[in-house]
Amino acid sequence: MKTVISSKGQIVIPADFRNQDRIVAGQAFDIERVDKGEYRLVVAEPPRNQGLIDTLLACPVKGWFTPVESESTDTIEGPS
């Protein structure tokens, strides 16, 4: 199949491929240059626990799980 690169440098993956491989909007990919004019696009490994929160929130027993706001590591000071 052929696709076209947009003026923003975006490439559209044809719907047939997206449907076959269950590719959804926002899904991450790794791209590598194989050779001049040849590239390899691979679905990036999802985070280990991707979807865990949704699974827990979908539990039929309501109220036992509440998401906790995470803290940023940006404020942690390293050794002096």
All heavy atoms as a GROMACS GRO file, in nm:
protein
  618
    1MET      N    1   0.083  -0.118   0.000
    1MET     CA    2   0.000   0.000   0.000
    1MET      C    3   0.087   0.124   0.000
    1MET      O    4   0.195   0.122   0.057
    1MET     CB    5  -0.088   0.002   0.126
    1MET     CG    6  -0.205  -0.087   0.120
    1MET     SD    7  -0.312  -0.055   0.261
    1MET     CE    8  -0.411  -0.198   0.249
    2LYS      N    9   0.035   0.228  -0.057
    2LYS     CA   10   0.107   0.355  -0.060
    2LYS      C   11   0.040   0.451   0.038
    2LYS      O   12  -0.080   0.443   0.063
    2LYS     CB   13   0.106   0.416  -0.199
    2LYS     CG   14   0.196   0.346  -0.296
    2LYS     CD   15   0.204   0.424  -0.423
    2LYS     CE   16   0.299   0.353  -0.518
    2LYS     NZ   17   0.323   0.431  -0.639
    3THR      N   18   0.121   0.541   0.092
    3THR     CA   19   0.071   0.647   0.178
    3THR      C   20   0.151   0.772   0.146
    3THR      O   21   0.252   0.764   0.076
    3THR     CB   22   0.078   0.608   0.327
    3THR    OG1   23   0.007   0.703   0.404
    3THR    CG2   24   0.221   0.596   0.375
    4VAL      N   25   0.108   0.885   0.195
    4VAL     CA   26   0.173   1.012   0.165
    4VAL      C   27   0.216   1.078   0.295
    4VAL      O   28   0.145   1.072   0.395
    4VAL     CB   29   0.075   1.105   0.088
    4VAL    CG1   30   0.137   1.239   0.062
    4VAL    CG2   31   0.031   1.039  -0.042
    5ILE      N   32   0.332   1.143   0.292
    5ILE     CA   33   0.378   1.217   0.409
    5ILE      C   34   0.318   1.358   0.402
    5ILE      O   35   0.314   1.419   0.296
    5ILE     CB   36   0.532   1.219   0.417
    5ILE    CG1   37   0.578   1.270   0.551
    5ILE    CG2   38   0.592   1.298   0.304
    5ILE    CD1   39   0.723   1.241   0.584
    6SER      N   40   0.269   1.406   0.516
    6SER     CA   41   0.205   1.537   0.518
    6SER      C   42   0.309   1.648   0.527
    6SER      O   43   0.427   1.623   0.548
    6SER     CB   44   0.110   1.547   0.638
    6SER     OG   45   0.184   1.565   0.757
    7SER      N   46   0.263   1.773   0.516
    7SER     CA   47   0.352   1.888   0.528
    7SER      C   48   0.413   1.897   0.669
    7SER      O   49   0.515   1.960   0.688
    7SER     CB   50   0.278   2.017   0.494
    7SER     OG   51   0.170   2.035   0.584
    8LYS      N   52   0.350   1.832   0.766
    8LYS     CA   53   0.402   1.829   0.903
    8LYS      C   54   0.494   1.710   0.927
    8LYS      O   55   0.540   1.687   1.038
    8LYS     CB   56   0.287   1.821   1.004
    8LYS     CG   57   0.200   1.945   1.007
    8LYS     CD   58   0.093   1.928   1.112
    8LYS     CE   59   0.005   2.050   1.123
    8LYS     NZ   60  -0.096   2.034   1.228
    9GLY      N   61   0.519   1.630   0.824
    9GLY     CA   62   0.607   1.514   0.837
    9GLY      C   63   0.536   1.391   0.893
    9GLY      O   64   0.599   1.296   0.933
   10GLN      N   65   0.404   1.392   0.891
   10GLN     CA   66   0.326   1.279   0.943
   10GLN      C   67   0.295   1.178   0.833
   10GLN      O   68   0.271   1.216   0.719
   10GLN     CB   69   0.196   1.330   1.005
   10GLN     CG   70   0.219   1.424   1.120
   10GLN     CD   71   0.093   1.500   1.160
   10GLN    OE1   72   0.011   1.535   1.075
   10GLN    NE2   73   0.078   1.524   1.289
   11ILE      N   74   0.295   1.051   0.872
   11ILE     CA   75   0.262   0.944   0.778
   11ILE      C   76   0.137   0.875   0.828
   11ILE      O   77   0.127   0.842   0.947
   11ILE     CB   78   0.378   0.842   0.768
   11ILE    CG1   79   0.504   0.909   0.716
   11ILE    CG2   80   0.337   0.724   0.682
   11ILE    CD1   81   0.626   0.820   0.718
   12VAL      N   82   0.043   0.853   0.739
   12VAL     CA   83  -0.081   0.784   0.775
   12VAL      C   84  -0.063   0.635   0.751
   12VAL      O   85  -0.023   0.593   0.643
   12VAL     CB   86  -0.199   0.836   0.692
   12VAL    CG1   87  -0.324   0.754   0.718
   12VAL    CG2   88  -0.224   0.984   0.721
   13ILE      N   89  -0.092   0.555   0.854
   13ILE     CA   90  -0.092   0.410   0.837
   13ILE      C   91  -0.231   0.374   0.786
   13ILE      O   92  -0.332   0.408   0.850
   13ILE     CB   93  -0.062   0.339   0.971
   13ILE    CG1   94   0.077   0.378   1.020
   13ILE    CG2   95  -0.074   0.188   0.955
   13ILE    CD1   96   0.111   0.327   1.157
   14PRO      N   97  -0.240   0.306   0.672
   14PRO     CA   98  -0.371   0.275   0.615
   14PRO      C   99  -0.463   0.202   0.713
   14PRO      O  100  -0.417   0.123   0.797
   14PRO     CB  101  -0.337   0.186   0.495
   14PRO     CG  102  -0.197   0.227   0.457
   14PRO     CD  103  -0.130   0.258   0.588
   15ALA      N  104  -0.592   0.230   0.703
   15ALA     CA  105  -0.692   0.175   0.795
   15ALA      C  106  -0.688   0.023   0.800
   15ALA      O  107  -0.705  -0.036   0.907
   15ALA     CB  108  -0.831   0.223   0.757
   16ASP      N  109  -0.666  -0.043   0.687
   16ASP     CA  110  -0.660  -0.190   0.686
   16ASP      C  111  -0.553  -0.241   0.782
   16ASP      O  112  -0.575  -0.334   0.858
   16ASP     CB  113  -0.632  -0.244   0.546
   16ASP     CG  114  -0.751  -0.232   0.453
   16ASP    OD1  115  -0.864  -0.206   0.503
   16ASP    OD2  116  -0.732  -0.248   0.331
   17PHE      N  117  -0.435  -0.178   0.779
   17PHE     CA  118  -0.326  -0.219   0.869
   17PHE      C  119  -0.360  -0.187   1.013
   17PHE      O  120  -0.335  -0.266   1.104
   17PHE     CB  121  -0.194  -0.150   0.830
   17PHE     CG  122  -0.138  -0.195   0.698
   17PHE    CD1  123  -0.050  -0.114   0.630
   17PHE    CD2  124  -0.172  -0.316   0.641
   17PHE    CE1  125   0.004  -0.152   0.509
   17PHE    CE2  126  -0.119  -0.356   0.519
   17PHE     CZ  127  -0.030  -0.274   0.452
   18ARG      N  128  -0.415  -0.066   1.036
   18ARG     CA  129  -0.450  -0.027   1.173
   18ARG      C  130  -0.552  -0.123   1.232
   18ARG      O  131  -0.541  -0.164   1.348
   18ARG     CB  132  -0.505   0.116   1.176
   18ARG     CG  133  -0.402   0.221   1.142
   18ARG     CD  134  -0.448   0.363   1.174
   18ARG     NE  135  -0.585   0.392   1.140
   18ARG     CZ  136  -0.625   0.448   1.026
   18ARG    NH1  137  -0.536   0.480   0.933
   18ARG    NH2  138  -0.753   0.474   1.004
   19ASN      N  139  -0.650  -0.162   1.152
   19ASN     CA  140  -0.752  -0.256   1.200
   19ASN      C  141  -0.694  -0.395   1.226
   19ASN      O  142  -0.723  -0.457   1.328
   19ASN     CB  143  -0.867  -0.266   1.100
   19ASN     CG  144  -0.946  -0.137   1.092
   19ASN    OD1  145  -0.949  -0.058   1.186
   19ASN    ND2  146  -1.008  -0.114   0.978
   20GLN      N  147  -0.611  -0.444   1.134
   20GLN     CA  148  -0.551  -0.577   1.149
   20GLN      C  149  -0.466  -0.587   1.276
   20GLN      O  150  -0.467  -0.688   1.345
   20GLN     CB  151  -0.463  -0.611   1.029
   20GLN     CG  152  -0.539  -0.642   0.903
   20GLN     CD  153  -0.445  -0.660   0.784
   20GLN    OE1  154  -0.325  -0.674   0.798
   20GLN    NE2  155  -0.502  -0.658   0.664
   21ASP      N  156  -0.392  -0.481   1.305
   21ASP     CA  157  -0.298  -0.483   1.417
   21ASP      C  158  -0.349  -0.410   1.540
   21ASP      O  159  -0.274  -0.390   1.637
   21ASP     CB  160  -0.163  -0.424   1.374
   21ASP     CG  161  -0.097  -0.509   1.267
   21ASP    OD1  162  -0.117  -0.632   1.269
   21ASP    OD2  163  -0.026  -0.454   1.182
   22ARG      N  164  -0.476  -0.367   1.536
   22ARG     CA  165  -0.539  -0.297   1.648
   22ARG      C  166  -0.456  -0.176   1.693
   22ARG      O  167  -0.432  -0.156   1.812
   22ARG     CB  168  -0.562  -0.393   1.765
   22ARG     CG  169  -0.659  -0.503   1.731
   22ARG     CD  170  -0.690  -0.588   1.852
   22ARG     NE  171  -0.784  -0.692   1.817
   22ARG     CZ  172  -0.761  -0.821   1.832
   22ARG    NH1  173  -0.649  -0.863   1.887
   22ARG    NH2  174  -0.851  -0.910   1.798
   23ILE      N  175  -0.414  -0.097   1.597
   23ILE     CA  176  -0.339   0.025   1.625
   23ILE      C  177  -0.439   0.136   1.656
   23ILE      O  178  -0.537   0.154   1.583
   23ILE     CB  179  -0.251   0.064   1.505
   23ILE    CG1  180  -0.145  -0.045   1.482
   23ILE    CG2  181  -0.186   0.200   1.526
   23ILE    CD1  182  -0.067  -0.029   1.354
   24VAL      N  183  -0.417   0.208   1.765
   24VAL     CA  184  -0.509   0.314   1.806
   24VAL      C  185  -0.437   0.447   1.812
   24VAL      O  186  -0.314   0.453   1.820
   24VAL     CB  187  -0.573   0.282   1.944
   24VAL    CG1  188  -0.659   0.157   1.935
   24VAL    CG2  189  -0.466   0.265   2.050
   25ALA      N  190  -0.514   0.555   1.809
   25ALA     CA  191  -0.458   0.690   1.815
   25ALA      C  192  -0.375   0.704   1.943
   25ALA      O  193  -0.415   0.658   2.049
   25ALA     CB  194  -0.569   0.793   1.813
   26GLY      N  195  -0.260   0.765   1.931
   26GLY     CA  196  -0.174   0.788   2.046
   26GLY      C  197  -0.076   0.675   2.073
   26GLY      O  198   0.010   0.686   2.160
   27GLN      N  199  -0.088   0.565   2.000
   27GLN     CA  200   0.002   0.451   2.021
   27GLN      C  201   0.143   0.489   1.977
   27GLN      O  202   0.162   0.555   1.875
   27GLN     CB  203  -0.049   0.331   1.941
   27GLN     CG  204   0.019   0.202   1.976
   27GLN     CD  205  -0.059   0.082   1.924
   27GLN    OE1  206  -0.169   0.095   1.874
   27GLN    NE2  207   0.000  -0.034   1.935
   28ALA      N  208   0.243   0.448   2.052
   28ALA     CA  209   0.382   0.484   2.025
   28ALA      C  210   0.448   0.384   1.931
   28ALA      O  211   0.418   0.264   1.934
   28ALA     CB  212   0.460   0.492   2.155
   29PHE      N  213   0.538   0.435   1.848
   29PHE     CA  214   0.615   0.352   1.756
   29PHE      C  215   0.762   0.387   1.766
   29PHE      O  216   0.798   0.500   1.798
   29PHE     CB  217   0.570   0.378   1.611
   29PHE     CG  218   0.440   0.314   1.576
   29PHE    CD1  219   0.321   0.375   1.610
   29PHE    CD2  220   0.438   0.193   1.511
   29PHE    CE1  221   0.200   0.316   1.578
   29PHE    CE2  222   0.317   0.133   1.479
   29PHE     CZ  223   0.198   0.195   1.513
   30ASP      N  224   0.847   0.291   1.736
   30ASP     CA  225   0.990   0.315   1.718
   30ASP      C  226   1.014   0.314   1.568
   30ASP      O  227   0.957   0.232   1.496
   30ASP     CB  228   1.073   0.204   1.784
   30ASP     CG  229   1.062   0.205   1.935
   30ASP    OD1  230   1.057   0.315   1.993
   30ASP    OD2  231   1.058   0.096   1.994
   31ILE      N  232   1.097   0.407   1.521
   31ILE     CA  233   1.131   0.410   1.379
   31ILE      C  234   1.281   0.411   1.367
   31ILE      O  235   1.352   0.476   1.445
   31ILE     CB  236   1.068   0.533   1.307
   31ILE    CG1  237   1.093   0.526   1.158
   31ILE    CG2  238   1.116   0.663   1.367
   31ILE    CD1  239   1.011   0.622   1.075
   32GLU      N  240   1.333   0.332   1.273
   32GLU     CA  241   1.477   0.331   1.252
   32GLU      C  242   1.504   0.342   1.103
   32GLU      O  243   1.424   0.300   1.020
   32GLU     CB  244   1.540   0.204   1.309
   32GLU     CG  245   1.492   0.076   1.247
   32GLU     CD  246   1.553  -0.047   1.312
   32GLU    OE1  247   1.528  -0.069   1.432
   32GLU    OE2  248   1.622  -0.121   1.241
   33ARG      N  249   1.615   0.403   1.073
   33ARG     CA  250   1.656   0.416   0.933
   33ARG      C  251   1.736   0.292   0.898
   33ARG      O  252   1.839   0.263   0.957
   33ARG     CB  253   1.742   0.540   0.915
   33ARG     CG  254   1.782   0.566   0.771
   33ARG     CD  255   1.857   0.698   0.760
   33ARG     NE  256   1.887   0.731   0.624
   33ARG     CZ  257   2.000   0.698   0.562
   33ARG    NH1  258   2.094   0.632   0.628
   33ARG    NH2  259   2.020   0.731   0.436
   34VAL      N  260   1.687   0.214   0.803
   34VAL     CA  261   1.753   0.092   0.760
   34VAL      C  262   1.859   0.126   0.656
   34VAL      O  263   1.972   0.078   0.663
   34VAL     CB  264   1.651  -0.009   0.703
   34VAL    CG1  265   1.720  -0.133   0.650
   34VAL    CG2  266   1.547  -0.045   0.808
   35ASP      N  267   1.821   0.210   0.561
   35ASP     CA  268   1.911   0.250   0.453
   35ASP      C  269   1.851   0.376   0.392
   35ASP      O  270   1.741   0.417   0.429
   35ASP     CB  271   1.920   0.139   0.349
   35ASP     CG  272   2.044   0.147   0.261
   35ASP    OD1  273   2.122   0.244   0.276
   35ASP    OD2  274   2.064   0.056   0.178
   36LYS      N  275   1.920   0.436   0.298
   36LYS     CA  276   1.868   0.556   0.233
   36LYS      C  277   1.732   0.524   0.171
   36LYS      O  278   1.720   0.434   0.088
   36LYS     CB  279   1.965   0.605   0.126
   36LYS     CG  280   1.920   0.731   0.058
   36LYS     CD  281   2.020   0.780  -0.045
   36LYS     CE  282   1.967   0.907  -0.108
   36LYS     NZ  283   2.063   0.963  -0.204
   37GLY      N  284   1.627   0.595   0.217
   37GLY     CA  285   1.493   0.576   0.164
   37GLY      C  286   1.421   0.454   0.218
   37GLY      O  287   1.312   0.421   0.175
   38GLU      N  288   1.480   0.384   0.315
   38GLU     CA  289   1.416   0.264   0.371
   38GLU      C  290   1.412   0.277   0.524
   38GLU      O  291   1.515   0.300   0.587
   38GLU     CB  292   1.495   0.139   0.332
   38GLU     CG  293   1.430   0.011   0.375
   38GLU     CD  294   1.506  -0.112   0.325
   38GLU    OE1  295   1.594  -0.098   0.237
   38GLU    OE2  296   1.478  -0.221   0.377
   39TYR      N  297   1.292   0.263   0.579
   39TYR     CA  298   1.272   0.281   0.722
   39TYR      C  299   1.193   0.164   0.777
   39TYR      O  300   1.116   0.100   0.705
   39TYR     CB  301   1.197   0.413   0.749
   39TYR     CG  302   1.271   0.530   0.692
   39TYR    CD1  303   1.247   0.574   0.562
   39TYR    CD2  304   1.369   0.596   0.765
   39TYR    CE1  305   1.317   0.680   0.507
   39TYR    CE2  306   1.440   0.701   0.712
   39TYR     CZ  307   1.414   0.743   0.582
   39TYR     OH  308   1.484   0.847   0.529
   40ARG      N  309   1.210   0.140   0.905
   40ARG     CA  310   1.138   0.032   0.973
   40ARG      C  311   1.057   0.093   1.087
   40ARG      O  312   1.112   0.164   1.171
   40ARG     CB  313   1.239  -0.069   1.028
   40ARG     CG  314   1.175  -0.187   1.095
   40ARG     CD  315   1.283  -0.293   1.122
   40ARG     NE  316   1.222  -0.408   1.183
   40ARG     CZ  317   1.239  -0.442   1.309
   40ARG    NH1  318   1.319  -0.371   1.386
   40ARG    NH2  319   1.179  -0.547   1.360
   41LEU      N  320   0.928   0.066   1.088
   41LEU     CA  321   0.837   0.119   1.188
   41LEU      C  322   0.786   0.002   1.271
   41LEU      O  323   0.733  -0.095   1.217
   41LEU     CB  324   0.720   0.188   1.117
   41LEU     CG  325   0.621   0.266   1.199
   41LEU    CD1  326   0.689   0.390   1.257
   41LEU    CD2  327   0.503   0.306   1.114
   42VAL      N  328   0.806   0.009   1.405
   42VAL     CA  329   0.768  -0.102   1.493
   42VAL      C  330   0.690  -0.045   1.611
   42VAL      O  331   0.726   0.058   1.667
   42VAL     CB  332   0.894  -0.175   1.546
   42VAL    CG1  333   0.857  -0.288   1.640
   42VAL    CG2  334   0.978  -0.226   1.431
   43VAL      N  335   0.581  -0.113   1.647
   43VAL     CA  336   0.503  -0.071   1.763
   43VAL      C  337   0.595  -0.077   1.886
   43VAL      O  338   0.661  -0.177   1.910
   43VAL     CB  339   0.380  -0.163   1.784
   43VAL    CG1  340   0.308  -0.127   1.913
   43VAL    CG2  341   0.286  -0.154   1.667
   44ALA      N  342   0.602   0.034   1.958
   44ALA     CA  343   0.687   0.040   2.078
   44ALA      C  344   0.623  -0.045   2.187
   44ALA      O  345   0.502  -0.059   2.195
   44ALA     CB  346   0.701   0.185   2.125
   45GLU      N  347   0.707  -0.102   2.271
   45GLU     CA  348   0.657  -0.181   2.384
   45GLU      C  349   0.577  -0.090   2.475
   45GLU      O  350   0.625   0.016   2.516
   45GLU     CB  351   0.774  -0.240   2.462
   45GLU     CG  352   0.838  -0.359   2.395
   45GLU     CD  353   0.747  -0.480   2.390
   45GLU    OE1  354   0.677  -0.508   2.490
   45GLU    OE2  355   0.745  -0.546   2.286
   46PRO      N  356   0.455  -0.131   2.508
   46PRO     CA  357   0.376  -0.049   2.601
   46PRO      C  358   0.435  -0.058   2.742
   46PRO      O  359   0.506  -0.154   2.773
   46PRO     CB  360   0.237  -0.114   2.598
   46PRO     CG  361   0.262  -0.254   2.553
   46PRO     CD  362   0.384  -0.251   2.466
   47PRO      N  363   0.410   0.044   2.824
   47PRO     CA  364   0.457   0.036   2.962
   47PRO      C  365   0.404  -0.093   3.027
   47PRO      O  366   0.296  -0.140   2.993
   47PRO     CB  367   0.395   0.159   3.028
   47PRO     CG  368   0.366   0.252   2.916
   47PRO     CD  369   0.337   0.165   2.796
   48ARG      N  370   0.482  -0.150   3.118
   48ARG     CA  371   0.449  -0.279   3.179
   48ARG      C  372   0.307  -0.287   3.231
   48ARG      O  373   0.242  -0.389   3.216
   48ARG     CB  374   0.547  -0.308   3.293
   48ARG     CG  375   0.645  -0.415   3.258
   48ARG     CD  376   0.737  -0.454   3.370
   48ARG     NE  377   0.668  -0.478   3.494
   48ARG     CZ  378   0.717  -0.452   3.613
   48ARG    NH1  379   0.836  -0.400   3.624
   48ARG    NH2  380   0.649  -0.477   3.722
   49ASN      N  381   0.260  -0.185   3.296
   49ASN     CA  382   0.128  -0.190   3.359
   49ASN      C  383   0.022  -0.110   3.284
   49ASN      O  384  -0.076  -0.070   3.344
   49ASN     CB  385   0.138  -0.141   3.504
   49ASN     CG  386   0.221  -0.235   3.588
   49ASN    OD1  387   0.220  -0.355   3.565
   49ASN    ND2  388   0.294  -0.182   3.682
   50GLN      N  389   0.043  -0.088   3.155
   50GLN     CA  390  -0.054  -0.011   3.078
   50GLN      C  391  -0.190  -0.079   3.086
   50GLN      O  392  -0.204  -0.198   3.068
   50GLN     CB  393  -0.011  -0.002   2.932
   50GLN     CG  394  -0.106   0.080   2.850
   50GLN     CD  395  -0.057   0.098   2.707
   50GLN    OE1  396   0.046   0.047   2.668
   50GLN    NE2  397  -0.134   0.169   2.627
   51GLY      N  398  -0.291  -0.001   3.117
   51GLY     CA  399  -0.426  -0.053   3.126
   51GLY      C  400  -0.464  -0.104   3.264
   51GLY      O  401  -0.579  -0.134   3.289
   52LEU      N  402  -0.368  -0.112   3.355
   52LEU     CA  403  -0.396  -0.165   3.488
   52LEU      C  404  -0.497  -0.079   3.562
   52LEU      O  405  -0.591  -0.130   3.624
   52LEU     CB  406  -0.267  -0.178   3.570
   52LEU     CG  407  -0.283  -0.231   3.712
   52LEU    CD1  408  -0.342  -0.371   3.712
   52LEU    CD2  409  -0.150  -0.231   3.784
   53ILE      N  410  -0.481   0.052   3.556
   53ILE     CA  411  -0.574   0.143   3.624
   53ILE      C  412  -0.716   0.123   3.571
   53ILE      O  413  -0.810   0.111   3.648
   53ILE     CB  414  -0.531   0.290   3.607
   53ILE    CG1  415  -0.392   0.311   3.662
   53ILE    CG2  416  -0.634   0.385   3.668
   53ILE    CD1  417  -0.381   0.349   3.805
   54ASP      N  418  -0.730   0.117   3.437
   54ASP     CA  419  -0.863   0.096   3.378
   54ASP      C  420  -0.923  -0.036   3.425
   54ASP      O  421  -1.042  -0.044   3.454
   54ASP     CB  422  -0.855   0.100   3.226
   54ASP     CG  423  -0.822   0.238   3.173
   54ASP    OD1  424  -0.852   0.337   3.243
   54ASP    OD2  425  -0.766   0.247   3.063
   55THR      N  426  -0.840  -0.139   3.431
   55THR     CA  427  -0.888  -0.270   3.477
   55THR      C  428  -0.936  -0.263   3.621
   55THR      O  429  -1.043  -0.313   3.655
   55THR     CB  430  -0.777  -0.376   3.464
   55THR    OG1  431  -0.737  -0.383   3.327
   55THR    CG2  432  -0.824  -0.512   3.511
   56LEU      N  433  -0.857  -0.198   3.706
   56LEU     CA  434  -0.895  -0.187   3.846
   56LEU      C  435  -1.021  -0.103   3.864
   56LEU      O  436  -1.109  -0.136   3.944
   56LEU     CB  437  -0.780  -0.129   3.928
   56LEU     CG  438  -0.658  -0.219   3.943
   56LEU    CD1  439  -0.542  -0.143   4.006
   56LEU    CD2  440  -0.690  -0.344   4.022
   57LEU      N  441  -1.031   0.006   3.788
   57LEU     CA  442  -1.149   0.091   3.798
   57LEU      C  443  -1.275   0.021   3.743
   57LEU      O  444  -1.386   0.056   3.782
   57LEU     CB  445  -1.126   0.224   3.724
   57LEU     CG  446  -1.030   0.320   3.794
   57LEU    CD1  447  -1.000   0.438   3.704
   57LEU    CD2  448  -1.085   0.365   3.928
   58ALA      N  449  -1.257  -0.076   3.655
   58ALA     CA  450  -1.371  -0.149   3.599
   58ALA      C  451  -1.418  -0.262   3.690
   58ALA      O  452  -1.515  -0.330   3.659
   58ALA     CB  453  -1.333  -0.205   3.462
   59CYS      N  454  -1.352  -0.283   3.802
   59CYS     CA  455  -1.387  -0.389   3.896
   59CYS      C  456  -1.532  -0.374   3.940
   59CYS      O  457  -1.578  -0.264   3.970
   59CYS     CB  458  -1.295  -0.384   4.017
   59CYS     SG  459  -1.333  -0.510   4.141
   60PRO      N  460  -1.608  -0.485   3.944
   60PRO     CA  461  -1.749  -0.476   3.984
   60PRO      C  462  -1.769  -0.434   4.129
   60PRO      O  463  -1.874  -0.385   4.165
   60PRO     CB  464  -1.804  -0.617   3.959
   60PRO     CG  465  -1.686  -0.704   3.949
   60PRO     CD  466  -1.570  -0.620   3.908
   61VAL      N  467  -1.668  -0.452   4.214
   61VAL     CA  468  -1.679  -0.408   4.353
   61VAL      C  469  -1.630  -0.264   4.356
   61VAL      O  470  -1.512  -0.236   4.345
   61VAL     CB  471  -1.592  -0.496   4.447
   61VAL    CG1  472  -1.600  -0.446   4.589
   61VAL    CG2  473  -1.634  -0.641   4.437
   62LYS      N  474  -1.723  -0.170   4.369
   62LYS     CA  475  -1.689  -0.028   4.358
   62LYS      C  476  -1.637   0.028   4.490
   62LYS      O  477  -1.675  -0.016   4.598
   62LYS     CB  478  -1.812   0.053   4.316
   62LYS     CG  479  -1.865   0.012   4.180
   62LYS     CD  480  -1.764   0.037   4.072
   62LYS     CE  481  -1.818  -0.005   3.937
   62LYS     NZ  482  -1.717  -0.020   3.838
   63GLY      N  483  -1.549   0.127   4.478
   63GLY     CA  484  -1.503   0.202   4.594
   63GLY      C  485  -1.380   0.146   4.664
   63GLY      O  486  -1.327   0.208   4.754
   64TRP      N  487  -1.331   0.031   4.624
   64TRP     CA  488  -1.216  -0.026   4.695
   64TRP      C  489  -1.083   0.025   4.638
   64TRP      O  490  -0.981   0.016   4.701
   64TRP     CB  491  -1.218  -0.178   4.693
   64TRP     CG  492  -1.191  -0.239   4.559
   64TRP    CD1  493  -1.281  -0.264   4.461
   64TRP    CD2  494  -1.064  -0.279   4.507
   64TRP    NE1  495  -1.220  -0.317   4.352
   64TRP    CE2  496  -1.086  -0.328   4.377
   64TRP    CE3  497  -0.935  -0.278   4.556
   64TRP    CZ2  498  -0.984  -0.376   4.297
   64TRP    CZ3  499  -0.833  -0.327   4.475
   64TRP    CH2  500  -0.858  -0.375   4.348
   65PHE      N  501  -1.086   0.083   4.518
   65PHE     CA  502  -0.964   0.134   4.456
   65PHE      C  503  -0.984   0.280   4.419
   65PHE      O  504  -1.081   0.317   4.354
   65PHE     CB  505  -0.930   0.055   4.330
   65PHE     CG  506  -0.814   0.114   4.252
   65PHE    CD1  507  -0.685   0.098   4.295
   65PHE    CD2  508  -0.837   0.188   4.137
   65PHE    CE1  509  -0.578   0.152   4.225
   65PHE    CE2  510  -0.732   0.243   4.067
   65PHE     CZ  511  -0.603   0.224   4.111
   66THR      N  512  -0.892   0.365   4.462
   66THR     CA  513  -0.896   0.506   4.428
   66THR      C  514  -0.759   0.545   4.375
   66THR      O  515  -0.658   0.522   4.442
   66THR     CB  516  -0.928   0.592   4.553
   66THR    OG1  517  -1.047   0.545   4.611
   66THR    CG2  518  -0.943   0.737   4.514
   67PRO      N  519  -0.752   0.600   4.254
   67PRO     CA  520  -0.622   0.642   4.201
   67PRO      C  521  -0.558   0.749   4.292
   67PRO      O  522  -0.629   0.834   4.346
   67PRO     CB  523  -0.653   0.702   4.064
   67PRO     CG  524  -0.791   0.658   4.031
   67PRO     CD  525  -0.860   0.628   4.160
   68VAL      N  526  -0.428   0.742   4.308
   68VAL     CA  527  -0.354   0.837   4.390
   68VAL      C  528  -0.271   0.924   4.296
   68VAL      O  529  -0.208   0.874   4.204
   68VAL     CB  530  -0.260   0.762   4.488
   68VAL    CG1  531  -0.177   0.860   4.568
   68VAL    CG2  532  -0.341   0.672   4.578
   69GLU      N  533  -0.272   1.055   4.322
   69GLU     CA  534  -0.189   1.143   4.239
   69GLU      C  535  -0.043   1.108   4.261
   69GLU      O  536   0.001   1.090   4.373
   69GLU     CB  537  -0.212   1.290   4.278
   69GLU     CG  538  -0.334   1.349   4.214
   69GLU     CD  539  -0.338   1.499   4.232
   69GLU    OE1  540  -0.233   1.565   4.219
   69GLU    OE2  541  -0.447   1.548   4.262
   70SER      N  542   0.030   1.100   4.151
   70SER     CA  543   0.173   1.068   4.165
   70SER      C  544   0.252   1.195   4.190
   70SER      O  545   0.210   1.304   4.153
   70SER     CB  546   0.224   0.999   4.038
   70SER     OG  547   0.213   1.086   3.928
   71GLU      N  548   0.364   1.178   4.255
   71GLU     CA  549   0.452   1.292   4.282
   71GLU      C  550   0.559   1.296   4.175
   71GLU      O  551   0.601   1.194   4.122
   71GLU     CB  552   0.517   1.275   4.420
   71GLU     CG  553   0.417   1.279   4.534
   71GLU     CD  554   0.485   1.260   4.669
   71GLU    OE1  555   0.609   1.262   4.674
   71GLU    OE2  556   0.414   1.242   4.766
   72SER      N  557   0.606   1.414   4.144
   72SER     CA  558   0.711   1.430   4.046
   72SER      C  559   0.846   1.406   4.110
   72SER      O  560   0.871   1.442   4.224
   72SER     CB  561   0.706   1.571   3.989
   72SER     OG  562   0.818   1.593   3.907
   73THR      N  563   0.936   1.344   4.034
   73THR     CA  564   1.073   1.323   4.083
   73THR      C  565   1.159   1.447   4.057
   73THR      O  566   1.274   1.452   4.096
   73THR     CB  567   1.138   1.203   4.016
   73THR    OG1  568   1.133   1.220   3.874
   73THR    CG2  569   1.067   1.074   4.054
   74ASP      N  570   1.100   1.548   3.990
   74ASP     CA  571   1.174   1.670   3.960
   74ASP      C  572   1.215   1.746   4.086
   74ASP      O  573   1.310   1.822   4.085
   74ASP     CB  574   1.091   1.763   3.870
   74ASP     CG  575   1.065   1.703   3.734
   74ASP    OD1  576   1.142   1.612   3.693
   74ASP    OD2  577   0.971   1.746   3.667
   75THR      N  578   1.143   1.726   4.194
   75THR     CA  579   1.169   1.800   4.317
   75THR      C  580   1.267   1.728   4.410
   75THR      O  581   1.307   1.781   4.511
   75THR     CB  582   1.040   1.829   4.392
   75THR    OG1  583   0.977   1.704   4.422
   75THR    CG2  584   0.946   1.916   4.311
   76ILE      N  585   1.302   1.605   4.376
   76ILE     CA  586   1.395   1.529   4.461
   76ILE      C  587   1.536   1.578   4.437
   76ILE      O  588   1.582   1.589   4.323
   76ILE     CB  589   1.386   1.378   4.431
   76ILE    CG1  590   1.244   1.328   4.461
   76ILE    CG2  591   1.489   1.300   4.510
   76ILE    CD1  592   1.221   1.184   4.422
   77GLU      N  593   1.605   1.608   4.547
   77GLU     CA  594   1.743   1.654   4.534
   77GLU      C  595   1.838   1.536   4.543
   77GLU      O  596   1.820   1.447   4.624
   77GLU     CB  597   1.774   1.756   4.646
   77GLU     CG  598   1.696   1.884   4.631
   77GLU     CD  599   1.733   1.984   4.738
   77GLU    OE1  600   1.845   1.975   4.792
   77GLU    OE2  601   1.650   2.071   4.767
   78GLY      N  602   1.938   1.539   4.460
   78GLY     CA  603   2.038   1.432   4.460
   78GLY      C  604   2.142   1.455   4.568
   78GLY      O  605   2.137   1.554   4.643
   79PRO      N  606   2.239   1.364   4.580
   79PRO     CA  607   2.345   1.378   4.682
   79PRO      C  608   2.426   1.505   4.658
   79PRO      O  609   2.447   1.546   4.545
   79PRO     CB  610   2.431   1.254   4.664
   79PRO     CG  611   2.382   1.183   4.542
   79PRO     CD  612   2.256   1.246   4.499
   80SER      N  613   2.467   1.566   4.765
   80SER     CA  614   2.545   1.691   4.753
   80SER      C  615   2.691   1.664   4.729
   80SER      O  616   2.748   1.571   4.767
   80SER     CB  617   2.533   1.773   4.881
   80SER     OG  618   2.398   1.803   4.902
   0.00000   0.00000   0.00000
